Amino acid sequence: MEGYCLKDKKKVEIKDAQQVTMKNGKLATKGVCPICGTTIYKIGKAS
C-alpha cells in the first residue's frame, strides 16, 4: 500500500502497515516510511 511521506514529499510504499481505528471510528492505515522512518497515516480502508 502506498502513502505520502510528508518529510520526503513523495509517495512511498508503507512498511509494516497495520489497520487502525481512529477516535471518530473511521479506519486508517498506519506504517513507517522505508526511506526516513517517519510514521505515515493513510485515512481509509486498506485494500
CHARMM internal coordinates of N, CA and C (Angstrom, degrees):
IC EDIT
DIST 1 N 1 CA 1.4450
DIST 1 CA 1 C 1.5213
ANGL 1 N 1 CA 1 C 109.08
DIST 1 C 2 N 1.3119
ANGL 1 CA 1 C 2 N 116.59
DIHE 1 N 1 CA 1 C 2 N 138.54
DIST 2 N 2 CA 1.4541
ANGL 1 C 2 N 2 CA 121.98
DIHE 1 CA 1 C 2 N 2 CA -179.30
DIST 2 CA 2 C 1.5152
ANGL 2 N 2 CA 2 C 111.47
DIHE 1 C 2 N 2 CA 2 C -98.66
DIST 2 C 3 N 1.3215
ANGL 2 CA 2 C 3 N 115.21
DIHE 2 N 2 CA 2 C 3 N 147.05
DIST 3 N 3 CA 1.4538
ANGL 2 C 3 N 3 CA 122.40
DIHE 2 CA 2 C 3 N 3 CA 174.80
DIST 3 CA 3 C 1.5125
ANGL 3 N 3 CA 3 C 109.29
DIHE 2 C 3 N 3 CA 3 C -142.61
DIST 3 C 4 N 1.3255
ANGL 3 CA 3 C 4 N 116.64
DIHE 3 N 3 CA 3 C 4 N 170.53
DIST 4 N 4 CA 1.4644
ANGL 3 C 4 N 4 CA 121.51
DIHE 3 CA 3 C 4 N 4 CA -177.88
DIST 4 CA 4 C 1.5188
ANGL 4 N 4 CA 4 C 109.07
DIHE 3 C 4 N 4 CA 4 C -102.28
DIST 4 C 5 N 1.3189
ANGL 4 CA 4 C 5 N 117.14
DIHE 4 N 4 CA 4 C 5 N 122.23
DIST 5 N 5 CA 1.4583
ANGL 4 C 5 N 5 CA 122.64
DIHE 4 CA 4 C 5 N 5 CA 177.39
DIST 5 CA 5 C 1.5289
ANGL 5 N 5 CA 5 C 108.07
DIHE 4 C 5 N 5 CA 5 C -87.90
DIST 5 C 6 N 1.3254
ANGL 5 CA 5 C 6 N 117.16
DIHE 5 N 5 CA 5 C 6 N 119.75
DIST 6 N 6 CA 1.4561
ANGL 5 C 6 N 6 CA 121.47
DIHE 5 CA 5 C 6 N 6 CA -179.14
DIST 6 CA 6 C 1.5219
ANGL 6 N 6 CA 6 C 112.16
DIHE 5 C 6 N 6 CA 6 C -71.68
DIST 6 C 7 N 1.3209
ANGL 6 CA 6 C 7 N 117.59
DIHE 6 N 6 CA 6 C 7 N -28.33
DIST 7 N 7 CA 1.4579
ANGL 6 C 7 N 7 CA 121.06
DIHE 6 CA 6 C 7 N 7 CA 179.88
DIST 7 CA 7 C 1.5298
ANGL 7 N 7 CA 7 C 111.53
DIHE 6 C 7 N 7 CA 7 C -74.61
DIST 7 C 8 N 1.3402
ANGL 7 CA 7 C 8 N 116.39
DIHE 7 N 7 CA 7 C 8 N -43.67
DIST 8 N 8 CA 1.4672
ANGL 7 C 8 N 8 CA 121.70
DIHE 7 CA 7 C 8 N 8 CA -179.24
DIST 8 CA 8 C 1.5261
ANGL 8 N 8 CA 8 C 112.36
DIHE 7 C 8 N 8 CA 8 C -86.80
DIST 8 C 9 N 1.3205
ANGL 8 CA 8 C 9 N 117.38
DIHE 8 N 8 CA 8 C 9 N -15.41
DIST 9 N 9 CA 1.4684
ANGL 8 C 9 N 9 CA 124.18
DIHE 8 CA 8 C 9 N 9 CA -179.56
DIST 9 CA 9 C 1.5309
ANGL 9 N 9 CA 9 C 112.57
DIHE 8 C 9 N 9 CA 9 C 57.77
DIST 9 C 10 N 1.3481
ANGL 9 CA 9 C 10 N 115.53
DIHE 9 N 9 CA 9 C 10 N 45.44
DIST 10 N 10 CA 1.4562
ANGL 9 C 10 N 10 CA 120.35
DIHE 9 CA 9 C 10 N 10 CA 174.75
DIST 10 CA 10 C 1.5180
ANGL 10 N 10 CA 10 C 110.51
DIHE 9 C 10 N 10 CA 10 C -158.89
DIST 10 C 11 N 1.3394
ANGL 10 CA 10 C 11 N 115.72
DIHE 10 N 10 CA 10 C 11 N 164.05
DIST 11 N 11 CA 1.4533
ANGL 10 C 11 N 11 CA 121.00
DIHE 10 CA 10 C 11 N 11 CA 178.14
DIST 11 CA 11 C 1.5217
ANGL 11 N 11 CA 11 C 109.40
DIHE 10 C 11 N 11 CA 11 C -77.57
DIST 11 C 12 N 1.3242
ANGL 11 CA 11 C 12 N 115.30
DIHE 11 N 11 CA 11 C 12 N 135.76
DIST 12 N 12 CA 1.4605
ANGL 11 C 12 N 12 CA 120.91
DIHE 11 CA 11 C 12 N 12 CA 178.81
DIST 12 CA 12 C 1.5198
ANGL 12 N 12 CA 12 C 109.13
DIHE 11 C 12 N 12 CA 12 C -137.03
DIST 12 C 13 N 1.3135
ANGL 12 CA 12 C 13 N 116.77
DIHE 12 N 12 CA 12 C 13 N 161.17
DIST 13 N 13 CA 1.4534
ANGL 12 C 13 N 13 CA 122.56
DIHE 12 CA 12 C 13 N 13 CA 175.05
DIST 13 CA 13 C 1.5351
ANGL 13 N 13 CA 13 C 108.34
DIHE 12 C 13 N 13 CA 13 C -76.19
DIST 13 C 14 N 1.3320
ANGL 13 CA 13 C 14 N 117.30
DIHE 13 N 13 CA 13 C 14 N 126.84
DIST 14 N 14 CA 1.4666
ANGL 13 C 14 N 14 CA 121.09
DIHE 13 CA 13 C 14 N 14 CA -177.63
DIST 14 CA 14 C 1.5268
ANGL 14 N 14 CA 14 C 109.15
DIHE 13 C 14 N 14 CA 14 C -74.46
DIST 14 C 15 N 1.3296
ANGL 14 CA 14 C 15 N 116.28
DIHE 14 N 14 CA 14 C 15 N 127.30
DIST 15 N 15 CA 1.4578
ANGL 14 C 15 N 15 CA 123.36
DIHE 14 CA 14 C 15 N 15 CA 179.52
DIST 15 CA 15 C 1.5301
ANGL 15 N 15 CA 15 C 108.24
DIHE 14 C 15 N 15 CA 15 C -95.56
DIST 15 C 16 N 1.3234
ANGL 15 CA 15 C 16 N 118.51
DIHE 15 N 15 CA 15 C 16 N 141.63
DIST 16 N 16 CA 1.4682
ANGL 15 C 16 N 16 CA 124.70
DIHE 15 CA 15 C 16 N 16 CA -179.89
DIST 16 CA 16 C 1.5297
ANGL 16 N 16 CA 16 C 111.56
DIHE 15 C 16 N 16 CA 16 C 55.40
DIST 16 C 17 N 1.3313
ANGL 16 CA 16 C 17 N 117.05
DIHE 16 N 16 CA 16 C 17 N 47.12
DIST 17 N 17 CA 1.4641
ANGL 16 C 17 N 17 CA 121.83
DIHE 16 CA 16 C 17 N 17 CA -177.30
DIST 17 CA 17 C 1.5293
ANGL 17 N 17 CA 17 C 111.13
DIHE 16 C 17 N 17 CA 17 C -69.21
DIST 17 C 18 N 1.3392
ANGL 17 CA 17 C 18 N 115.12
DIHE 17 N 17 CA 17 C 18 N 134.73
DIST 18 N 18 CA 1.4638
ANGL 17 C 18 N 18 CA 122.65
DIHE 17 CA 17 C 18 N 18 CA 177.44
DIST 18 CA 18 C 1.5187
ANGL 18 N 18 CA 18 C 108.10
DIHE 17 C 18 N 18 CA 18 C -133.13
DIST 18 C 19 N 1.3356
ANGL 18 CA 18 C 19 N 116.17
DIHE 18 N 18 CA 18 C 19 N 141.59
DIST 19 N 19 CA 1.4514
ANGL 18 C 19 N 19 CA 119.81
DIHE 18 CA 18 C 19 N 19 CA 176.76
DIST 19 CA 19 C 1.5317
ANGL 19 N 19 CA 19 C 108.12
DIHE 18 C 19 N 19 CA 19 C -86.53
DIST 19 C 20 N 1.3322
ANGL 19 CA 19 C 20 N 116.22
DIHE 19 N 19 CA 19 C 20 N 128.83
DIST 20 N 20 CA 1.4581
ANGL 19 C 20 N 20 CA 121.82
DIHE 19 CA 19 C 20 N 20 CA -179.25
DIST 20 CA 20 C 1.5283
ANGL 20 N 20 CA 20 C 109.40
DIHE 19 C 20 N 20 CA 20 C -127.87
DIST 20 C 21 N 1.3392
ANGL 20 CA 20 C 21 N 116.02
DIHE 20 N 20 CA 20 C 21 N 160.61
DIST 21 N 21 CA 1.4506
ANGL 20 C 21 N 21 CA 121.91
DIHE 20 CA 20 C 21 N 21 CA 175.50
DIST 21 CA 21 C 1.5170
ANGL 21 N 21 CA 21 C 108.26
DIHE 20 C 21 N 21 CA 21 C -109.44
DIST 21 C 22 N 1.3340
ANGL 21 CA 21 C 22 N 116.22
DIHE 21 N 21 CA 21 C 22 N 127.52
DIST 22 N 22 CA 1.4603
ANGL 21 C 22 N 22 CA 120.67
DIHE 21 CA 21 C 22 N 22 CA -179.76
DIST 22 CA 22 C 1.5275
ANGL 22 N 22 CA 22 C 109.77
DIHE 21 C 22 N 22 CA 22 C -79.30
DIST 22 C 23 N 1.3336
ANGL 22 CA 22 C 23 N 116.87
DIHE 22 N 22 CA 22 C 23 N 172.59
DIST 23 N 23 CA 1.4587
ANGL 22 C 23 N 23 CA 121.87
DIHE 22 CA 22 C 23 N 23 CA -178.20
DIST 23 CA 23 C 1.5217
ANGL 23 N 23 CA 23 C 113.18
DIHE 22 C 23 N 23 CA 23 C -58.33
DIST 23 C 24 N 1.3285
ANGL 23 CA 23 C 24 N 117.19
DIHE 23 N 23 CA 23 C 24 N -33.29
DIST 24 N 24 CA 1.4605
ANGL 23 C 24 N 24 CA 120.78
DIHE 23 CA 23 C 24 N 24 CA -178.84
DIST 24 CA 24 C 1.5249
ANGL 24 N 24 CA 24 C 112.92
DIHE 23 C 24 N 24 CA 24 C -83.38
DIST 24 C 25 N 1.3239
ANGL 24 CA 24 C 25 N 118.14
DIHE 24 N 24 CA 24 C 25 N 1.99
DIST 25 N 25 CA 1.4535
ANGL 24 C 25 N 25 CA 122.54
DIHE 24 CA 24 C 25 N 25 CA 176.03
DIST 25 CA 25 C 1.5137
ANGL 25 N 25 CA 25 C 114.94
DIHE 24 C 25 N 25 CA 25 C 94.36
DIST 25 C 26 N 1.3212
ANGL 25 CA 25 C 26 N 118.62
DIHE 25 N 25 CA 25 C 26 N -6.80
DIST 26 N 26 CA 1.4534
ANGL 25 C 26 N 26 CA 121.28
DIHE 25 CA 25 C 26 N 26 CA 179.92
DIST 26 CA 26 C 1.5284
ANGL 26 N 26 CA 26 C 110.42
DIHE 25 C 26 N 26 CA 26 C -80.58
DIST 26 C 27 N 1.3316
ANGL 26 CA 26 C 27 N 114.99
DIHE 26 N 26 CA 26 C 27 N 153.41
DIST 27 N 27 CA 1.4601
ANGL 26 C 27 N 27 CA 120.57
DIHE 26 CA 26 C 27 N 27 CA -179.53
DIST 27 CA 27 C 1.5227
ANGL 27 N 27 CA 27 C 110.88
DIHE 26 C 27 N 27 CA 27 C -86.50
DIST 27 C 28 N 1.3140
ANGL 27 CA 27 C 28 N 115.67
DIHE 27 N 27 CA 27 C 28 N 148.88
DIST 28 N 28 CA 1.4596
ANGL 27 C 28 N 28 CA 122.43
DIHE 27 CA 27 C 28 N 28 CA 177.33
DIST 28 CA 28 C 1.5245
ANGL 28 N 28 CA 28 C 108.48
DIHE 27 C 28 N 28 CA 28 C -147.89
DIST 28 C 29 N 1.3104
ANGL 28 CA 28 C 29 N 115.68
DIHE 28 N 28 CA 28 C 29 N 164.23
DIST 29 N 29 CA 1.4565
ANGL 28 C 29 N 29 CA 122.36
DIHE 28 CA 28 C 29 N 29 CA 175.91
DIST 29 CA 29 C 1.5152
ANGL 29 N 29 CA 29 C 108.28
DIHE 28 C 29 N 29 CA 29 C -113.86
DIST 29 C 30 N 1.3223
ANGL 29 CA 29 C 30 N 116.08
DIHE 29 N 29 CA 29 C 30 N 131.30
DIST 30 N 30 CA 1.4577
ANGL 29 C 30 N 30 CA 121.96
DIHE 29 CA 29 C 30 N 30 CA -178.90
DIST 30 CA 30 C 1.5197
ANGL 30 N 30 CA 30 C 107.92
DIHE 29 C 30 N 30 CA 30 C -120.50
DIST 30 C 31 N 1.3294
ANGL 30 CA 30 C 31 N 115.66
DIHE 30 N 30 CA 30 C 31 N 136.88
DIST 31 N 31 CA 1.4587
ANGL 30 C 31 N 31 CA 119.81
DIHE 30 CA 30 C 31 N 31 CA 179.96
DIST 31 CA 31 C 1.5084
ANGL 31 N 31 CA 31 C 110.90
DIHE 30 C 31 N 31 CA 31 C -161.74
DIST 31 C 32 N 1.3287
ANGL 31 CA 31 C 32 N 115.34
DIHE 31 N 31 CA 31 C 32 N -163.80
DIST 32 N 32 CA 1.4608
ANGL 31 C 32 N 32 CA 121.85
DIHE 31 CA 31 C 32 N 32 CA -175.86
DIST 32 CA 32 C 1.5219
ANGL 32 N 32 CA 32 C 108.72
DIHE 31 C 32 N 32 CA 32 C -126.67
DIST 32 C 33 N 1.3320
ANGL 32 CA 32 C 33 N 116.16
DIHE 32 N 32 CA 32 C 33 N 142.13
DIST 33 N 33 CA 1.4615
ANGL 32 C 33 N 33 CA 121.71
DIHE 32 CA 32 C 33 N 33 CA 174.83
DIST 33 CA 33 C 1.5327
ANGL 33 N 33 CA 33 C 108.28
DIHE 32 C 33 N 33 CA 33 C -73.19
DIST 33 C 34 N 1.3394
ANGL 33 CA 33 C 34 N 118.11
DIHE 33 N 33 CA 33 C 34 N 128.47
DIST 34 N 34 CA 1.4668
ANGL 33 C 34 N 34 CA 120.09
DIHE 33 CA 33 C 34 N 34 CA -179.28
DIST 34 CA 34 C 1.5318
ANGL 34 N 34 CA 34 C 113.63
DIHE 33 C 34 N 34 CA 34 C -70.66
DIST 34 C 35 N 1.3334
ANGL 34 CA 34 C 35 N 117.86
DIHE 34 N 34 CA 34 C 35 N -18.44
DIST 35 N 35 CA 1.4626
ANGL 34 C 35 N 35 CA 121.10
DIHE 34 CA 34 C 35 N 35 CA -177.41
DIST 35 CA 35 C 1.5239
ANGL 35 N 35 CA 35 C 111.40
DIHE 34 C 35 N 35 CA 35 C -85.85
DIST 35 C 36 N 1.3566
ANGL 35 CA 35 C 36 N 116.66
DIHE 35 N 35 CA 35 C 36 N -52.76
DIST 36 N 36 CA 1.4654
ANGL 35 C 36 N 36 CA 119.61
DIHE 35 CA 35 C 36 N 36 CA -172.41
DIST 36 CA 36 C 1.5295
ANGL 36 N 36 CA 36 C 113.90
DIHE 35 C 36 N 36 CA 36 C -112.36
DIST 36 C 37 N 1.3381
ANGL 36 CA 36 C 37 N 118.62
DIHE 36 N 36 CA 36 C 37 N -12.46
DIST 37 N 37 CA 1.4567
ANGL 36 C 37 N 37 CA 121.00
DIHE 36 CA 36 C 37 N 37 CA 177.99
DIST 37 CA 37 C 1.5242
ANGL 37 N 37 CA 37 C 115.01
DIHE 36 C 37 N 37 CA 37 C 85.56
DIST 37 C 38 N 1.3337
ANGL 37 CA 37 C 38 N 117.66
DIHE 37 N 37 CA 37 C 38 N 7.64
DIST 38 N 38 CA 1.4524
ANGL 37 C 38 N 38 CA 122.08
DIHE 37 CA 37 C 38 N 38 CA 178.86
DIST 38 CA 38 C 1.5204
ANGL 38 N 38 CA 38 C 110.07
DIHE 37 C 38 N 38 CA 38 C -74.65
DIST 38 C 39 N 1.3364
ANGL 38 CA 38 C 39 N 117.12
DIHE 38 N 38 CA 38 C 39 N 146.32
DIST 39 N 39 CA 1.4550
ANGL 38 C 39 N 39 CA 121.51
DIHE 38 CA 38 C 39 N 39 CA 176.57
DIST 39 CA 39 C 1.5225
ANGL 39 N 39 CA 39 C 109.66
DIHE 38 C 39 N 39 CA 39 C -71.59
DIST 39 C 40 N 1.3452
ANGL 39 CA 39 C 40 N 116.27
DIHE 39 N 39 CA 39 C 40 N 135.59
DIST 40 N 40 CA 1.4562
ANGL 39 C 40 N 40 CA 122.99
DIHE 39 CA 39 C 40 N 40 CA 179.74
DIST 40 CA 40 C 1.5255
ANGL 40 N 40 CA 40 C 108.23
DIHE 39 C 40 N 40 CA 40 C -119.28
DIST 40 C 41 N 1.3427
ANGL 40 CA 40 C 41 N 115.96
DIHE 40 N 40 CA 40 C 41 N 133.73
DIST 41 N 41 CA 1.4517
ANGL 40 C 41 N 41 CA 122.22
DIHE 40 CA 40 C 41 N 41 CA 172.88
DIST 41 CA 41 C 1.5051
ANGL 41 N 41 CA 41 C 108.24
DIHE 40 C 41 N 41 CA 41 C -116.14
DIST 41 C 42 N 1.3328
ANGL 41 CA 41 C 42 N 116.11
DIHE 41 N 41 CA 41 C 42 N 136.96
DIST 42 N 42 CA 1.4518
ANGL 41 C 42 N 42 CA 121.29
DIHE 41 CA 41 C 42 N 42 CA 173.51
DIST 42 CA 42 C 1.5157
ANGL 42 N 42 CA 42 C 106.39
DIHE 41 C 42 N 42 CA 42 C -127.62
DIST 42 C 43 N 1.3207
ANGL 42 CA 42 C 43 N 116.07
DIHE 42 N 42 CA 42 C 43 N 117.43
DIST 43 N 43 CA 1.4577
ANGL 42 C 43 N 43 CA 120.86
DIHE 42 CA 42 C 43 N 43 CA -177.45
DIST 43 CA 43 C 1.5235
ANGL 43 N 43 CA 43 C 108.44
DIHE 42 C 43 N 43 CA 43 C -78.38
DIST 43 C 44 N 1.3147
ANGL 43 CA 43 C 44 N 116.12
DIHE 43 N 43 CA 43 C 44 N 136.00
DIST 44 N 44 CA 1.4597
ANGL 43 C 44 N 44 CA 122.47
DIHE 43 CA 43 C 44 N 44 CA 179.86
DIST 44 CA 44 C 1.5191
ANGL 44 N 44 CA 44 C 110.24
DIHE 43 C 44 N 44 CA 44 C 121.94
DIST 44 C 45 N 1.3112
ANGL 44 CA 44 C 45 N 114.60
DIHE 44 N 44 CA 44 C 45 N 160.63
DIST 45 N 45 CA 1.4539
ANGL 44 C 45 N 45 CA 120.90
DIHE 44 CA 44 C 45 N 45 CA -177.87
DIST 45 CA 45 C 1.5268
ANGL 45 N 45 CA 45 C 110.92
DIHE 44 C 45 N 45 CA 45 C -68.89
DIST 45 C 46 N 1.3123
ANGL 45 CA 45 C 46 N 116.46
DIHE 45 N 45 CA 45 C 46 N 136.11
DIST 46 N 46 CA 1.4643
ANGL 45 C 46 N 46 CA 121.56
DIHE 45 CA 45 C 46 N 46 CA 178.38
DIST 46 CA 46 C 1.5213
ANGL 46 N 46 CA 46 C 109.09
DIHE 45 C 46 N 46 CA 46 C -73.15
DIST 46 C 47 N 1.3142
ANGL 46 CA 46 C 47 N 116.30
DIHE 46 N 46 CA 46 C 47 N 138.06
DIST 47 N 47 CA 1.4595
ANGL 46 C 47 N 47 CA 119.91
DIHE 46 CA 46 C 47 N 47 CA -179.43
DIST 47 CA 47 C 1.5067
ANGL 47 N 47 CA 47 C 111.59
DIHE 46 C 47 N 47 CA 47 C -92.45
END
COOR INIT
IC SEED 1 N 1 CA 1 C
IC BUILD
